[in-house]
Amino acid sequence: MTGVRVRTMVAMLLGSLAPALAGCGTGDADPAASSRGTPSYCSPTEAGNDEFWDVVHASCAIAQDGDLLQAEALRRELEDSSPEEVAAFYRTFVEVNHALRSSTDVSDDICAAGTGLGDDLSTDYRSWIVAHGQSAYDAVIADPETLRTFPDAPRGCGLGQPFGEAAFSLYLEMTGVGPRKSGLPLLEVPARS
């Protein structure tokens, strides 16, 4: 696919998501959003949907902060799952979070121009992006610069840690094992050299 075609597709996607993205990350869940259905930025893409994104979208339908409220909603969505299912969700979460590493330069510029977010806050910011749902995630994967068009991008700085840790901590509670013995991958990884 040519760069022009990808940018055109991303622009069209963001145009349709812009009204909904304006409300994302604002803190409290929008009670009206639940009565209207899932916000459009928490929607699957035409490329397909799977169980991982179904769970993310369900949490986003309850709370759109990408932080504490949505982390609690995510835990509630996963509580009836087996430990193996929670571990599988977490492994996928780590994979999609790490795939966003190319957006780090953009997020550094948005959140901490001149200094950068560092490994920890970059991981949290990527988790916040995943919390937006598959459509927003796919747009950032296609073109990291897309993140600059998210009206709530500056509000996401410093958010995402509770959402990123929700499945991991639930798995530890379910199994009674410690983090090192869990066999699960690390969400935070050192910066690429």
Secondary structure, 3 states (H helix, E strand, C coil): CCHHHHHHHHHHHHHHHHHHHCCCCCCCCCHHHHHHCCCHHHCCECCECCHHHHHHHHHHHHCCCCCHHHHHHHHHHHCCCCHHHHHHHHHHHHHHHHHHHHHHHHHHHHHHCCCCCHHHHHHHHHHHHHHCCHHHHHHHHHCHHHHHHCCCHHHHCCCCHHHHHHHHHHHHHHHCCCCCCCCCCCCCCCCCC
